[in-house]
């Protein structure tokens, strides 16, 4: 299964981290997890996942900072990122985040889990491969 | 000749004013009937005495002045205080003129008194009332400004002078728009929003509240404001009364409350997301197939959880609008299309209640330059209320109409209606009509509040007409053009029913 896609889930809430892990694994991904921004950045750079699911409010280093640092790396500059947060994207966040080009900004409580997975699949080209 | 004299004497006797004739020393030779009436002394008592009989109460200088005039054969006029025989004090206007005989010799004086006690009494009462009113107005804790219908200041009380940093003289005759410069979210208000532009009918009140972002900004003053304006119209007198106060403290408290709601709502979303996702996994069979009953129970939990999420989203939407951070993106939008799309979303509810939807659209397209997302939120609140508060087999009539400047959209149901007792409070945050809470138990009381806040953002208004057990008609109106883009701020959460 060498074409299996790798997802990194950066989420500090344990319950949400577990369910995301379970859902992504169940949907054919290899799911890695990190519980803060520092760990998230370190795992991103060492594991080179195909896509990153990133919370915004995180301990140690918040999601916005992590995304900025990630974009400074040659590999990290283009990796697709889906921001998944319960924080509404206000003017400040949008301004900070827009230059870092996330693929989506989703509100957790408003998004279906299946929708998050579908968007991840679409973003990292898994949907096309399904139909091949 | 004799006959003529008799006639003159009778005329004097019948005159309503008190008239006396004296000789040069002031000894009274003649007094008419009214003189007796006014002073209380009989004609016999009066004749032969001097006016001191009922007078002499004024300072000596008054009499000196009078004598100075009349001894120089000039007429004297003045106001005097006298005493009737009963001891009662009365006020009179007196005229004293010299009398000459046919040879031109000065022979005496004729004095007339008009009792003006009643007038004096009224004047004093009036003065007292005026002083009392002016004391009350000056002591008011609110700023008070009165203008004519064009807005030119005719009165400004002390507090208003202090709040606006202006003197009475400085404000006199100036326009209220200059004296009281109104801002909303740090920008001068839209000209349509000015209370003078939408002059309320006498008796009704135009309110601008600090929690909708209003403030006053002059060269050296800047404060959150709550303001009420009313008009008055009398025969030849019309104008506007504006009462306002510095709401800085209230705004701070309100801000803390909003911050708390925002923080709490964001925190609530985390456990709500966890429940939502686990329920989704249960229902999609990720943990094995559920029995029919298990599925039904789980769906009920999911339904309640989603309602809670909606409620949290509503609270967040409110805190966003209240703080003026909402994104406004005007673009050509078809009102008819927006409503028809919403009707599709409500299809299930409409069919469940077998409601008849009557469309009265004056045009098949009604294009306005406004924000379609915000409009949809308003229509959503009004339409979902019309459906929720209707009985089975009822009808909901939706009308779309316009005039050259504005669009009018009405949602008329034949449902439970709003008791007249609740009319004043129906747009209040968290308020629900008494009958509504009994019939439809779930509801947050946020729908109409939010709808009105949004309508305000679009320079529009929402009005209603409702009779209990007969139904309600809510009408939203807003200008077709003139909405300004407000950039870089948050948008409202996507289309969702507000419970």
Interface residues (C-beta under 8 A of the other chain):
Chain A: X13 X15 X16 X19 X20 X22 X23 X26 X86 X87 X88 X89 X90 X91 X94 X95 X107 X108 X109 X110 X112 X113 X114
Chain B: X266 X269 X270 X272 X273 X274 X276 X277 X278 X280 X281 X284 X286 X309 X312 X313 X316 X320 X325 X488 X489 X490 X493 X494
